[in-house]
Amino acid sequence: MKLYEKTAAELSEMLRNKECSAAEILNDVNERIDKVEDKVGAYVTLNEKAMESAKAVDEAIAKGEKLHPLAGIPIGIKDNISTKGIRTTCSSKMLENYVPPFNATVVDKVNEAGMVITGKMNMDEFAMGSSTETSYIHLTRNPRDLECVPGGSSGGSAAAVAAGEAIVTLGSDTGGSIRQPAALCGVVGMKPTYGSVSRYGLVAFASSLDQIGSFGKSVRDVAMVQSVISGYDKMDATSSYMEKTDYAADLKDSVKGLRVGVPDEYFGDGIDDDAKESVYNAIKTLEANGAEIKKISLPSTEFAINTYYIIASAEASSNLARFDGVKYGYRAKDYDGLIDMYEKTRSEGFGDEVKRRIMLGTFVLSSGFYDAYYKKAKLVQRKISAEFSDAFKECDIIATPTVPSAAFKIGENIGDPLKMYYSDVCTVTVNIAGLPAISMPCGTNSAGMPFGLQFIGNKFAEQTILDAANGYEKICGGFNAIAGTL
């Protein structure tokens, strides 16, 4: 078995037992990148100093220094997370040549743990998309079928783990952008509770919904990374005060006694029959192993997509106003005066999907329409949150499909925004309510393309959903995370 095929937990143990070195792990991952990156397109920028970091870990191990369990493990960083000295483009022409002067808090934490940053991962432009097709940089393909999308917006992060081009990766999730590509690429991805991981240094899309999380080949990998990146940060006003937790230390491997809520609203029209069957079979497996299954209702789910796109677009309109050609980033070359420079810079610098959402957001915030759209969306947001709170009085977790269907073909939905937006129908409610959720593989369609099982937890119940996911993984015998077609 190649080193790039192993989980972070397995490699951590091998490093401590001196069965391999950090440099050997990175070399193996780099060889894999050399072999498949031209097919997959997961990366925007490779970190030229990665080997220096790996060798520093090996030197520390040789000296007998006590290191973090993830020291020496290669990690990819989504390209909307600020990395000092390494290009951070948000996969946009607007930031094509931007090199940040500072690190995001999560990057500082990754560095403090001794992890090895392999590079920056491709994504939908400014995290706006569900297929990574809106990237200005290049296309990313699904390692399980190179004719299919990897999902989005964190498509590069998911594809890299599935292709063996990174051991673990970081992504961001505004409406499902970690969980949806994790499901489509057949890996594990978790979106933590809003406020549990600092957003300082994350280029904002929708500030009240954005959250950084991780991808891995196993639930334990994700738990280990979550332990590194979580915690209070004074640099983030929305960061929650919470004690530092090692989520991987006491992971349970049983689902006995777990109360699992199953909402009918997530299994209705628009959800592929194969996806429903895969998730229902997973739920039956949980029940057969001692979990208690409860039928629940979340009636406001039908309004979630509309609510999400109103709130997210409104906040995007505000957040992206800073990209005007004056402060930093792209500036149009030919213009006549300041206003013309603004218009041409934003017209040339942003792609179609970003401009579509800016226009929608500006509209719903405009005079005469604020009450009709944005205010109503915020009221529905409160109602969705209340329904989840009531549901968690009856159950420990909620089980749903992660995606309505398996990965679609490249180009199939890019011309139909409404169809593309529906890709997030099972995930947006989690961001609206600020809850944690995890996606893991639970089956495939007739073409062998994976579906995802989503566990949703109450606020700050990361340990609960990780325990449940780990229990399910143990029952399944682990997930076949590395795509075998490359």
N, C-alpha and C positions, 0 to 999 in steps of 0.2 A: 504494500500500500504506500502510495506517495505521501509525502508530508503534507502537501496542499489539500489532500483529501481528508485529513484528520480534523477533529474538532479542536477548538481552542483549549478545552479542558484536557484532552488527550495530549496535546503538544505541551501544555503547561507541566504536566506530570513527567513527560519525557525530558524536558529541559532540567527539571529539578533532579532527575535521576541520571543526568548527563548522558542520555541515550542519543541526543542530538544537540546542536548548538543553535542559537538564534540566527546566526549567519547562514547555517545550512537550511533552516526553515525559509528564510527570506530568499535564498538562492533558488529553492524549489518553487516558491511562489513566482519569482521573477521568470523562471524558465517556463512556467505555465502561462504567464502573461505574454511572453514572447511567442508562444505557440498558438494561443487562441484569441488574443486581443484584437487582431485584425478582423476576426469573424464576429466577435461579440460587441466590441466598442464600449466597454464599461467605464473606461477612464477618460478624463479630460486632461489631467496632468499627472505625471509620475514624479514622485519625490526623489530627487537626486541624492539626498543625504540619508536615505533609508538605511543603507548599509552601515553608516557611521553609528546610527542608533542601535542596530543589531549587535555590532561589535562591542559597543559600550556595555550592553547587557551581558555578553559573554565574559567580558573582563570582570564585571561585578560578581558573576557566578564563580569565576575562578578564584576570586579573593574571599569567597565564602560570605559575601554580603547577603543580608536578608532582603529579598525582593518581593514585589507584588506578584501574585499568581499569574497575572497576565503579562508580566514583563517579557519582552521578546516576541510577543504575538503580533503578526502583521495585521493592520487595520486600515481600511479605506475610509475616507471622509467625504461625505456629500459636498458638492461644490458650492453650496450656499452657506457653509460653515467656515468662518474666517480662520485662515492659517497664515501666521506671520511668515513672510518670505516665500510663500507658495501661492501661486495664482489662484484667485477665487473668483470665478466668472459667473456663477449662477446660470451657466450654459446660455449666456446672452451676449449679443453683440455689444450691449450697453456696458458690460464689465469685462469684455474680452481680454484686456491687458491689465486688469486691476490686481495688484499685489498688496495685500493688507499689511499695515504696520503693527498689527496686534493679533493675538490668538483669541478665539472664542474660549469661554470658560471650560467647555467640554474638551477642547483640544489641550488646554493646559493640564487637565486631569488625566487625559490619555498619556501625555508626556511624562507626568509625575509617576504614573504607574509603570513606565518603562516600555509601553507598547510601541511598535514600529509602524509609523505612518507610511503606507505604500504610495499614496497619492490621492487625488481628488476624483470623485465619481461623477459621471454624467447624470443629467437630470432634465426634466422638463424646465423650460426657461422660467426662472424665478419661482420654480415649484408649481407652476400652473399647467396642469395636464395630468392625464392618467395613463400615458403610454410611452413617455420619454421621446415622443415624436416632435415635440415643440422645441427641442434643444437646437440652438443655433450652431453648436459645435459639430455634432455628427449624430447619426442614428445609433441607438443601442438595440441589440437583438436578444431575444430570449434564448438562453443556452440550451433549452430543451427542444426548441424548434426555431431555427434561425429565421424562419419566415414570419414568426409571430413577435408581438411586442412583449417586453418584459414587465409591463405595467409602469405606473408612475405615481408621483413625480420622481421617486427615488429608484428609478429603474436601473441605473448604473450600480447602485449599492447592492440591490438584490441580485442582479445578473452576475456581479463579481463573485459573490459567495457561491452561487449555483455553478459557476464555471470554474471555481477553484482559483480565481485570480486574487482573492483575499481570504483570510480565515474568518474575520468578522468585519462589519462595516457599520458606520453611522449613517442615519438618514434623518429626514424631518417628516412630520406627519401633520398636515393641516386638515385633511378630510379623509384620510386613508392612505396617504402617500408612502407609508412603510408597510402597512398590512396588505394592501392590494397587490403591490409587486412581489411581496413575499409569497403570497398565495399563488400568483401566476408563474413564479419561478421555482416553486416547490421548496422554499426554505422557511425558517422561523423568523418572524419580525414582531417587535413589540413597540407600541406607542404608550409611554408612561402617562400618569396623571398630569394634568396641566399644572405647572408650577413645581413639579418634583425634580426637573432637570433644568438648569439655567439656560435661558435663551440668549444670554449675552454673547454677541458675536455671530448669531444666526441672522442672516439677511432676512428681514421681515417680509412675509407675504400677508398674513392676517394675524395680527399680534395676539388676539384673544383666543386663537385656535391652534397656532403653531406649537409643535412640541418635538424635541429631538429624541430619537430612540435608536434601536440597534437591530441588526440582522446577524444571524448565525446559522450554523448547521444543526444546532441542537438547542433545546430550551436552556440547558445549563450554560451554554456559551452566552446566550442573551442575558441570563441572570447575572453572570460574571461582569459583563460590560455595564449593565444597569447599575451594579454596585459601584463601579468606577465613576460613572458620570452623574449620578444623582446627588442631591444635597443642596442646602441653602447657598445662595450666592448674593452678596450685597450689591453686586453690579446689575442685578435683575430685580426690578421693583415687583414683579409678579412671582418671584421665587418664594416657596413656602418654607417655613421653619420646620425642619424634621431631623430626627437623629440619623446619623450615618448607619446604613443597613447593609449587611452582606447577604444578599438575596440567595446566593448559591450555597451558603454554608449549610443550611438545613432544609434543602429542597426535599419535599415529600415525593415518594414514588408510588403513592396509592390514591385512588379517588373514592375509596370507601367512605360513605357518610356525606359526601359532597352533595350539596343541594344545587341542582342545575336547572335554571329557568330556560324555557324554550318558548319564544314569542312567535305566534302565528304570523305576525306582520312581516317577518323576515323570510317567509317561505311562500309568498304569494306570487301573483303574476309578475313576469319579468325575470324570475329566477329560473335558470336552466334546470331541467328535470334531473340531469346527471349531477348537478351541483347539490340539489336538494337530497337526492339519494345518498350521495357521499356523506353529507353532514348528518342525515338521519341515521345512517349506519354507524357513524362515529358516536352519536348520542346513545344508540342501542348498546354499543360496546361499553360506554361509560356505565350504563345501567347494569349491564351484565357483570360488571366489576365492582358493584356496590354503591354506585352513585344514585341519588334520589332525583328523579326527573319530575319537574313541575311545569305545567302549562301556565304561561303568563301572557299578559297583554300590554303592549306599548302603543296605544292607539294613535298617538301623534306622529308615529314613524312616517306616515304617508306625506307629511309636510316637510320632512327633513331635508330633502334635496333642495327645494325652493328656499327654505330658511338658510341653509348653508351657503348657497351661492349669492344670496343677498348680503349676508353678513361678511363673507369672505371677500367679495368683490368691493364692498364699501371700504373695508380696511385696506385692501390692496390699492385702491385709488388714492388713499391718503398716504400709505407707506411709500409708494413708488413716485410720489411727487418730488422726492429729493433728487431723482435722476433727471437733471435738466440741462446737462452740458456745462454747468458752471463749476460745481464743487469737485467732482471727480467722474471718471468714466468717459464714455464716448461723447464726442462733440461733432456735430455736422461741420463739414468743411466750407461749404458755400451757403452764406446766409446774408440777409440784409437787415441788420438791427437785432436787438435783443429778443423781441417776440418771435421773429422769424427763426432765430437760432433755437429757441425753446421748441418750437413746432417741428422743425426739421430734425433736431436731435432725437426727440421722442418718437417721431414717425419712422426714422431710419434705425434707431437703436433698439426698439421693442418689436417683437414678433406679433403675429396676428392674434394669438390667443391672449397674450398679455394686454394688448390694446383693447380686445373685446371685453376683458374683465375690468379694466380701468374705466371704460365707457359705461359699463353697466353699474359699477360702483359709484361713479360720479352722478349718474342718473338717480339712483335710489337715495342719494344724500342731498339731492338738489331741492330747492324751495318748491313746495307744493307736492312733493313726492316722498319726503322723509317720513311723514306719518303713515302714508299709505303702504309703504314697503318696509323700510328699515325698522321703524318702531314696531310694526306688527311682527317682523321676524324676531326681534328681541323678546317679544312676549311669548312667541312659540318656543323660543329657546328655553325660557323659564319653565314652560309647560313640559317640554321633553325632559328636562333635568328632574322635575318633580316626579314624573312617571318612572324614571329610573330609580329614584330614591325609594319610591313605594315598592318597586319590584324587589329591591335588595332587602326588604324586610322579610321576604319569603324565600329568597335563594342566596347562595354564596357567589355564584357566577351566572352569567347568561351566555348560552351557546347559540351561535348563528352561523350562517355561511359568511365567509369573508368577501367573496365576489359572486356576482350573479351568473357568471359563466367562466369558462376557461379562457386562456389568452387568445385574443383575436389576431387576425393577420395584419401585418404592417400595411398601413394605408386604408384599411377597411372602414374605420370609423372617424378618421381625422377630418373628413369633410362634413361631419354631422355632429356639431357640438353637443346637442341634447343627448344623443346616443352615447357620446363619450362621457358626459357628466353622469350618466346612469351607472357607469362602472363603479361609482362610489356609494351606491344606494345603501349598501350594508354597513358602511364604515363611518359616514359623516355624523351620525347621531352621537358617536363616542366623543368626537371633538366638540360638538355643540354642548355636550354636558360636561366636558372636561374630565372624562373617565379614562382609566387605563384599559388596554385591550391587547391581546396577543393573537397572532395567526400562525397556524402550523399546518403542514400537509395532512390531508385526510382522504385522499383518493384521486383517481384520474378519470378522464373520459376515454372514449374508445380509441382516441389517437394518442393516449398516454400523457396528455397534458394535465397538470395538477390542479386541484381545487384546494381551498383553504377552509379550515375550521377556526372560527373566531370565538375566543372567550373574552367576555367583557366583565370587568370588576367594578366594585364601588370605588369611590375616590380613595387614593393611597392604599388600595388593596393589591398592590403589585405582587406581594408574596403569595396571596391567594390564587391569582391567575397563573403565576409561575408554577406553583405547586400542582395545580390542576393540569396544566399543560405538560409538566414533567411526568405526571402520573399517566396521562394519555400516551405520551411518547414511550414510556416503559412498556405499556400494554402492547403497543405497535411494534416494539423491538427496535425503535430508532427510525429516522427518516433517511431515505436515499437522497442526500442533499446534492451530491455532485452529478451534474448532467453527464450522461454517458455517450452523447452523440458527437461531442467535439473531438 
